[in-house]
């Protein structure tokens, strides 16, 4: 199946999900998720969903979006808001609809430079550094998919019909929400971020909690059981490696994993020219009509 999920960054819990056949386009699935947006929400989207029609539907819900720009996108610069921060105009390639957005070049220490597009146009209320740190939190949705598929073993199902599959998927999501809310309270108790707690250990503790509830037989013990459950979840921390990133080039990643980048003994290293820094590259380009356009 093709699966899309709306994910809350604070509690790291799924808010809404949609699914369909494998051949279904993700652009059709995300339109159903946009209906769940409320006024003032900020939607962090992957670069694969860069589409003006999607942006317009988000804005009609009186919400906002933040998404990486495409490398071949050349928007027209209307005004400079600050250093590496521009007010631009983009056009839809189908119906030629224009949209005013803000494009900014952000650089987070330990990560490659990125170019983000957002509907938050005020650079004073929404600084570029805050938007860069906020979009970096979008990676939690990828760890959610990993925990959901592998830790909870949601790759094998007991259902035989689409209706029973939907019911089984709902039960999985209820369990995920229960664990994420417990981890949120545990992080406040341990005074750490939610990302530093182990989801696998919390899942094990959840199974023990259900066994206690079934064996207790007394509904008034729920408060004590929940309190001990929160304390147990706060004990298990995961090892976080700061500034860790992986190469985007698959061939480079394969060469590194096979050890082909190691220096061979007895050979002199090849003389290579240093690549120009991303910070030294021009961000804008003028055409013959003195129109300014953004570069990647």
Secondary structure, 3 states (H helix, E strand, C coil): CEEEEEECCCCCCEEEEEEECCCCCHHHHHHHHHCCCCCCCEEEECHHHCCHHHHHHHHHCCCEEEEECCCCCCCEEEEEEECCEEEEEEECCCCCCEEEEEEEEECCCCCCCEEEEECCCCCCCCCHHHHHHHHHHHHHHHHHHHHHHHHCCCCCCCCCCHHHHHHHHHHHHHHHHHHHHHHHHHHHHHCCCHHHECHHHHHHHHHHHHHHHHHHCCHHHHHHHHHHHHHHHCCCECCCCCCCCCCCCHHHHHHHHCCCCCCCCCCCCCCCCCCCCHHHCCCEEECCCCCEEECC
